[in-house]
Amino acid sequence: MMRGYFLKMKGGGKAPPGVGLSEHLWSFAGSAIGIALCGYLSSIYFEPRDMTLIIGSFGASAVLVYGAIKSPLAQPRNLIGGHVVSALVGVLCFKLFGETLWLAAAAAVSSAVVIMLATKTLHPPGGATALIAVLGGDKIHDLGFLYAVIPAGAGALLLLFVALLVNNLSRNRRYPEYWL
């Protein structure tokens, strides 16, 4: 019964279209450079100052801004806005509900989703950015609202800078689709 339902869906059960080798290579180059740059700068400059420039949600952002560059969720407004808004929400939820981590985590992620939708900055990795603000440990908690600036905002800006460079080197790729 379910098999019939899925076969009737648009595309008749076909796999999504593939991309060519050059897309694989550009996506690899962009994500490698973007994440390496965040990690390197974090290790030599930010971590000695008890800060960080790299968080787990940037891995998911790299998938979007280097591998799915035409997606509305990968555009600059969404990348930057989604991380910053979600970081602010996550810190606020930790400050309000941090004694009960499960409640703070649920409030952070769900509120971040709604606020990203309301501000037209939906970026799925933002949900993880909000969650990291709650579950990230003392190093993240000590940053307070600075977490929205460093690492969330600054790291997202760095990923954007690399995306602008790498994604536009090929004449077959254009990023961004739009800015605002």
C-alpha positions as CSV (number, residue, x, y, z in Angstrom):
1,M,0.0,0.0,0.0
2,M,2.7,2.5,0.9
3,R,4.8,1.5,-2.1
4,G,2.0,2.6,-4.3
5,Y,1.7,5.9,-2.5
6,F,5.4,6.7,-3.0
7,L,5.3,5.6,-6.7
8,K,2.4,8.0,-7.3
9,M,4.4,10.9,-5.9
10,K,6.0,13.4,-8.4
11,G,8.8,11.7,-10.2
12,G,7.4,8.2,-9.9
13,G,10.0,7.0,-7.4
14,K,13.0,8.2,-9.4
15,A,16.2,9.3,-7.7
16,P,17.1,12.9,-7.7
17,P,19.3,14.1,-10.6
18,G,23.0,13.7,-10.2
19,V,25.7,16.3,-10.7
20,G,28.8,16.1,-12.8
21,L,32.4,15.6,-11.6
22,S,33.2,19.3,-11.7
23,E,30.4,20.0,-9.2
24,H,31.8,17.4,-6.9
25,L,35.3,19.0,-7.2
26,W,34.0,22.6,-6.6
27,S,31.9,21.4,-3.6
28,F,34.9,19.6,-2.2
29,A,37.2,22.5,-2.7
30,G,34.8,25.1,-1.1
31,S,34.0,23.0,1.9
32,A,37.6,22.0,2.5
33,I,38.8,25.6,2.3
34,G,35.9,27.0,4.3
35,I,36.1,24.6,7.1
36,A,39.9,24.5,7.2
37,L,40.1,28.2,7.4
38,C,37.6,28.4,10.3
39,G,39.4,25.6,12.1
40,Y,42.9,27.1,11.5
41,L,42.0,30.6,12.6
42,S,40.2,29.1,15.6
43,S,43.2,27.1,16.6
44,I,45.8,29.9,16.3
45,Y,43.8,32.9,17.4
46,F,40.5,32.2,19.1
47,E,41.1,29.1,21.2
48,P,44.1,30.6,23.0
49,R,41.6,33.3,24.1
50,D,39.0,30.7,25.3
51,M,36.9,31.3,22.3
52,T,36.2,29.4,19.1
53,L,35.5,30.2,15.5
54,I,34.2,26.8,14.5
55,I,31.1,25.0,15.6
56,G,29.5,21.7,14.4
57,S,26.6,23.4,12.6
58,F,29.1,24.9,10.1
59,G,29.6,21.4,8.6
60,A,25.9,21.5,7.6
61,S,26.2,25.0,6.3
62,A,29.2,23.9,4.1
63,V,26.9,21.3,2.5
64,L,24.5,24.1,1.5
65,V,26.8,26.9,0.5
66,Y,29.3,24.7,-1.4
67,G,27.1,21.8,-2.5
68,A,23.6,23.2,-3.0
69,I,24.4,26.8,-4.0
70,K,21.1,27.4,-5.7
71,S,19.0,26.5,-2.7
72,P,17.2,29.4,-1.1
73,L,18.5,28.0,2.3
74,A,22.1,28.5,1.1
75,Q,21.8,32.2,0.2
76,P,23.8,34.8,2.2
77,R,20.8,36.2,4.1
78,N,19.9,32.8,5.2
79,L,23.5,31.7,6.0
80,I,24.4,34.8,8.1
81,G,20.9,35.6,9.5
82,G,20.1,32.0,10.3
83,H,23.2,31.5,12.4
84,V,23.1,34.8,14.2
85,V,19.4,34.7,15.0
86,S,19.6,31.1,16.1
87,A,22.6,31.9,18.3
88,L,20.9,34.8,20.0
89,V,17.8,32.6,20.6
90,G,19.9,29.7,21.9
91,V,21.8,31.9,24.4
92,L,18.6,33.5,25.6
93,C,16.9,30.1,26.1
94,F,20.0,28.8,28.0
95,K,19.9,31.9,30.2
96,L,16.1,31.4,30.9
97,F,15.9,27.6,31.1
98,G,19.5,26.4,31.5
99,E,18.8,24.7,34.8
100,T,16.6,22.2,32.8
101,L,18.7,21.5,29.7
102,W,16.0,19.5,27.9
103,L,13.6,22.4,28.2
104,A,16.3,24.9,27.1
105,A,17.2,22.8,24.1
106,A,13.6,22.3,23.0
107,A,12.8,26.0,23.4
108,A,16.0,27.1,21.6
109,V,15.5,24.9,18.5
110,S,11.8,25.4,18.1
111,S,12.0,29.2,18.8
112,A,14.9,29.5,16.4
113,V,12.9,27.8,13.6
114,V,10.0,30.1,14.1
115,I,12.1,33.3,14.3
116,M,14.1,32.2,11.2
117,L,10.8,31.7,9.4
118,A,9.5,35.1,10.5
119,T,12.7,36.9,9.5
120,K,13.1,35.0,6.2
121,T,16.5,33.7,7.3
122,L,15.7,29.9,7.4
123,H,18.9,28.0,7.4
124,P,18.6,24.4,8.8
125,P,22.0,24.4,10.4
126,G,20.7,27.3,12.5
127,G,18.8,24.8,14.5
128,A,22.1,23.2,15.5
129,T,23.6,26.6,16.3
130,A,20.8,27.2,18.7
131,L,21.2,23.8,20.2
132,I,25.0,24.3,20.6
133,A,24.3,27.4,22.6
134,V,22.5,25.3,25.1
135,L,24.5,22.1,25.1
136,G,27.9,23.4,24.1
137,G,29.4,23.4,27.6
138,D,31.2,26.0,29.7
139,K,33.4,27.3,26.9
140,I,30.3,28.2,24.8
141,H,28.2,29.3,27.8
142,D,31.0,31.7,29.0
143,L,30.7,33.5,25.7
144,G,27.1,34.6,26.5
145,F,25.6,36.7,23.7
146,L,29.1,37.1,22.2
147,Y,28.4,33.6,20.8
148,A,26.2,35.2,18.2
149,V,29.1,37.3,17.0
150,I,32.0,34.8,17.5
151,P,31.7,32.0,16.4
152,A,28.2,32.1,14.8
153,G,28.4,35.4,12.9
154,A,32.1,35.6,12.1
155,G,32.4,31.9,11.1
156,A,29.3,32.2,8.9
157,L,30.9,35.3,7.3
158,L,34.1,33.4,6.6
159,L,32.2,30.6,5.0
160,L,30.3,33.1,2.9
161,F,33.6,34.8,1.8
162,V,35.0,31.4,0.7
163,A,31.7,30.6,-1.0
164,L,31.8,33.8,-3.0
165,L,35.3,33.1,-4.2
166,V,35.2,29.4,-4.9
167,N,31.6,29.2,-6.2
168,N,32.3,31.9,-8.8
169,L,35.6,30.6,-10.1
170,S,33.8,28.2,-12.5
171,R,31.9,29.8,-15.3
172,N,29.2,27.1,-14.7
173,R,28.5,28.2,-11.1
174,R,27.1,31.4,-9.8
175,Y,26.6,32.3,-6.2
176,P,24.6,33.8,-4.7
177,E,21.3,33.6,-6.4
178,Y,20.3,36.7,-4.5
179,W,21.5,38.7,-1.5
180,L,18.4,39.8,0.4
